[in-house]
Amino acid sequence: MAFAALLAYLAGWYASRPGGLVVVDQWLNHPVLLVGAAVVLVVASLIIELEFRTRVSQIGCAAGLVALIFGAPMTVFTVLATTGFPGRTDREVSPGRPDRVLTMTNVAFSIDPIYRVELVSGTGWSARHWSMGIWNTQYGDLVRIDWSGTDRITITGRKKLTVFDVLPDGSLSAPREEPLPPKQ
């Protein structure tokens, strides 16, 4: 079972790369859950394999298992609850192409948002995602993200524009930087 949990995580990790399947990434790319489950299963199998003859060792084993199984998830949940849950996602559909969606996910554990920007091409099980990077609003890297055409995405910063072209297969071109237009 532990090996199956690790294999499931590896499939999710592989799908998280640019061009990977969105559904597999969302379902299986959870290292804390799947690797943690593998560790718990291995430790539990090792403890069950040992022979405990005294009552004190049996009670100690049961207490250790309870602490391991319930303590680790509660610790993770407490940390997330006190620092805030990142992950708010904004979506913007391409004009004229409903199968292309621009997603901006807040990945920061702070007040100042840091966005992971991705293009999702396709629909359903065949949807793939393409990363445009992580953009910080605090330093002026990101002011606005727009579809500047059906096949063009513009990320506006304080000092420059970063432009991505969407290729016919739904993937992204290499980013190119352009100067900001002069202010009027």
C-alpha positions as CSV (number, residue, x, y, z in Angstrom):
1,M,0.0,0.0,0.0
2,A,2.9,2.4,0.8
3,F,4.4,1.7,-2.6
4,A,1.1,2.4,-4.3
5,A,0.8,5.8,-2.5
6,L,4.3,6.7,-3.6
7,L,3.5,5.7,-7.2
8,A,0.4,7.8,-7.1
9,Y,2.3,10.8,-5.9
10,L,5.0,10.3,-8.6
11,A,2.3,10.3,-11.3
12,G,0.9,13.6,-9.8
13,W,4.4,15.1,-9.6
14,Y,5.1,14.2,-13.2
15,A,1.8,15.8,-14.3
16,S,2.7,19.0,-12.5
17,R,5.3,19.8,-15.1
18,P,4.4,22.2,-17.9
19,G,2.2,20.4,-20.4
20,G,1.0,17.9,-17.8
21,L,-2.6,16.8,-17.5
22,V,-4.5,19.2,-15.2
23,V,-6.8,16.5,-13.7
24,V,-3.9,14.2,-12.7
25,D,-2.0,17.1,-11.2
26,Q,-5.0,18.2,-9.1
27,W,-5.9,14.7,-7.9
28,L,-2.4,13.2,-7.2
29,N,0.1,16.0,-6.7
30,H,-0.2,16.0,-2.8
31,P,3.2,15.1,-1.3
32,V,2.2,15.7,2.3
33,L,-0.9,13.4,2.0
34,L,0.5,10.6,-0.1
35,V,4.1,10.5,1.1
36,G,2.8,10.9,4.7
37,A,0.5,8.0,4.2
38,A,3.3,5.9,2.9
39,V,5.5,6.7,5.9
40,V,2.6,6.0,8.3
41,L,1.9,2.6,6.5
42,V,5.6,1.6,6.7
43,V,5.9,2.6,10.4
44,A,2.7,0.8,11.2
45,S,3.8,-2.4,9.4
46,L,7.1,-2.3,11.2
47,I,5.4,-1.9,14.6
48,I,2.9,-4.6,13.8
49,E,5.7,-7.0,12.8
50,L,7.4,-6.6,16.2
51,E,6.2,-8.8,19.0
52,F,5.1,-7.0,22.2
53,R,4.9,-9.3,25.2
54,T,4.4,-6.8,28.0
55,R,1.4,-4.8,28.7
56,V,3.4,-1.5,28.9
57,S,5.0,-2.0,25.5
58,Q,1.5,-2.7,24.0
59,I,0.1,0.5,25.5
60,G,3.1,2.4,24.3
61,C,2.8,1.1,20.8
62,A,-0.9,2.0,20.7
63,A,-0.2,5.5,22.0
64,G,2.6,6.0,19.4
65,L,0.4,4.9,16.5
66,V,-2.4,7.2,17.6
67,A,0.1,10.2,17.9
68,L,1.5,9.4,14.5
69,I,-1.8,8.9,12.7
70,F,-3.7,11.8,14.2
71,G,-0.9,14.2,15.3
72,A,0.8,14.8,12.0
73,P,-2.4,15.8,10.0
74,M,-3.6,18.0,13.0
75,T,-0.2,19.8,13.0
76,V,-0.4,20.5,9.3
77,F,-4.0,21.7,9.6
78,T,-3.1,24.0,12.6
79,V,-0.2,25.5,10.7
80,L,-2.4,26.2,7.7
81,A,-5.3,27.6,9.8
82,T,-3.1,30.0,11.7
83,T,-1.1,31.3,8.6
84,G,-4.0,31.4,6.2
85,F,-4.9,29.1,3.3
86,P,-3.3,30.2,0.1
87,G,-4.8,29.1,-3.2
88,R,-7.4,31.6,-4.2
89,T,-7.6,31.2,-8.0
90,D,-8.8,33.8,-10.5
91,R,-9.7,32.6,-14.0
92,E,-10.0,34.6,-17.2
93,V,-11.2,32.9,-20.4
94,S,-9.6,33.8,-23.7
95,P,-11.7,36.0,-26.0
96,G,-13.0,33.8,-28.8
97,R,-11.4,30.6,-27.4
98,P,-13.4,29.1,-24.4
99,D,-10.9,26.2,-24.3
100,R,-8.1,28.5,-23.2
101,V,-8.2,29.8,-19.6
102,L,-5.6,31.9,-17.8
103,T,-5.4,31.1,-14.1
104,M,-3.8,33.2,-11.4
105,T,-3.3,31.3,-8.1
106,N,-2.2,33.1,-4.9
107,V,0.6,31.0,-3.5
108,A,1.7,33.4,-0.7
109,F,1.3,32.9,3.0
110,S,1.3,36.6,3.5
111,I,-0.7,39.8,2.9
112,D,1.2,40.6,-0.3
113,P,0.0,38.2,-3.0
114,I,2.4,36.2,-5.0
115,Y,0.7,34.6,-8.1
116,R,1.5,31.5,-10.0
117,V,0.2,32.2,-13.5
118,E,-0.7,29.3,-15.8
119,L,-2.5,28.8,-19.1
120,V,-4.9,25.8,-19.2
121,S,-5.4,24.6,-22.8
122,G,-8.2,22.2,-23.6
123,T,-11.1,20.9,-21.6
124,G,-12.0,17.9,-19.5
125,W,-9.5,15.0,-19.1
126,S,-7.3,16.2,-21.9
127,A,-6.7,19.7,-20.5
128,R,-3.0,20.6,-20.1
129,H,-1.4,23.4,-18.1
130,W,1.5,25.6,-19.1
131,S,3.4,27.7,-16.5
132,M,4.1,31.4,-17.1
133,G,6.0,31.7,-13.8
134,I,5.5,33.1,-10.3
135,W,4.9,36.9,-10.2
136,N,5.3,39.0,-7.1
137,T,3.1,42.1,-6.7
138,Q,5.2,43.6,-3.9
139,Y,8.2,44.4,-6.1
140,G,6.2,45.6,-9.1
141,D,6.7,42.5,-11.3
142,L,3.0,42.2,-11.7
143,V,0.5,45.0,-12.0
144,R,-2.0,43.4,-14.4
145,I,-2.5,40.3,-16.6
146,D,-4.6,40.6,-19.7
147,W,-5.5,38.7,-22.8
148,S,-4.3,41.2,-25.4
149,G,-5.7,39.1,-28.2
150,T,-7.1,35.6,-28.8
151,D,-3.6,34.1,-28.8
152,R,-1.6,36.7,-26.8
153,I,-1.2,37.2,-23.1
154,T,0.4,40.4,-21.7
155,I,1.7,40.6,-18.1
156,T,2.1,44.3,-17.2
157,G,4.7,45.3,-14.6
158,R,5.8,48.7,-13.4
159,K,8.9,48.7,-15.7
160,K,8.1,46.3,-18.5
161,L,5.6,44.2,-20.4
162,T,6.1,40.5,-20.7
163,V,4.3,38.9,-23.6
164,F,3.5,35.3,-24.3
165,D,2.0,34.0,-27.5
166,V,-0.2,30.9,-27.5
167,L,0.8,28.5,-30.2
168,P,-1.8,26.5,-32.2
169,D,-1.3,23.4,-30.1
170,G,-2.2,25.4,-26.9
171,S,1.4,25.6,-25.6
172,L,3.2,28.9,-24.9
173,S,6.0,30.6,-26.7
174,A,9.1,31.8,-24.9
175,P,8.3,35.1,-23.1
176,R,9.5,38.3,-24.6
177,E,9.9,41.6,-22.9
178,E,8.7,44.9,-24.4
179,P,9.0,48.4,-23.1
180,L,6.0,50.1,-21.5
181,P,4.2,52.5,-23.8
182,P,5.0,56.1,-23.0
183,K,2.6,57.8,-20.6
184,Q,0.5,60.6,-22.1
